[in-house]
Amino acid sequence: MSGGKCKVGWSVVTSPVNRGGLGIPDLERFARALRLRWLWLSWKHPDRPWAGLGTPCDVKDQALFASATSVTVRSGATASFWRCHLLGEWPLCLAYPVLFKHFSRKNRTVMVALQREKWIHDPRHGKLVDILP
């Protein structure tokens, strides 16, 4: 080795031993899997003490989780208004990112958001007119 450059490709190093690799786990993928599990557990068990504290997940993690899961909205008590697929292929936060960034309460459930149309009053400073073209 010279200058800190590896002579073996990372894809070979992280491949299973039976496929000619070294079997070393890809830490980036492993960390992403753990963060997605965190999202799943906070979704599945909202009564746990840590569920409301937030997650270390970034936008890519949330987008991957949203694309890999499907939600059936019944009462709307657990479905996220902004992050679940309610109106098609994309969650509202990805379908309308400019609108989403102006809202202050991004963790409302469908049930809470639709009660007396509370989601309409969520834009920062209460001015939805400034957001629309």
ZITA-V268871 format. One record per pair of residues at least 4 apart in sequence whose C-alpha atoms are under 7 Angstrom apart, sorted by the first residue. I is the first residue (numbers start at 1). J is the second residue. Records with the same first field share a line. If there is no record, write none. Layout:
BEGIN
I: J, J
END
This chain:
BEGIN
1: 5, 6, 7
8: 12
9: 13
10: 14
11: 15
12: 21
13: 21, 22, 23, 24
14: 21, 22, 23, 24, 25, 26
15: 19, 20, 21, 22, 23
16: 20, 21, 22, 23
17: 21, 22, 23
26: 30
27: 31
28: 32
29: 33
30: 34
31: 35
32: 36
33: 37
34: 38
35: 39, 56, 57
36: 40, 61, 65
37: 41
38: 42
39: 43
40: 44
41: 45
42: 46, 51
46: 51
47: 51
57: 61, 62
58: 62
59: 63
60: 64
61: 65
62: 66
63: 67
64: 68
65: 69
66: 83, 84
70: 85
71: 84, 85
73: 79
75: 111
76: 109, 110, 111
77: 109, 110, 111
78: 109
79: 84, 109, 110
80: 84, 107, 108, 109, 110
81: 108, 109, 110, 113
82: 91, 92, 93, 106
83: 91, 92, 93
84: 91
85: 89, 90, 91
86: 91
90: 94, 95
91: 95
92: 96
93: 97, 100
96: 100
97: 101
98: 102
99: 131
102: 123, 124
103: 122, 123, 124
104: 122, 123, 124
105: 122
108: 112, 113
109: 113
110: 114
111: 115
113: 117, 118, 119
114: 118, 119
118: 122
121: 126
122: 126
123: 127, 128
128: 132
END
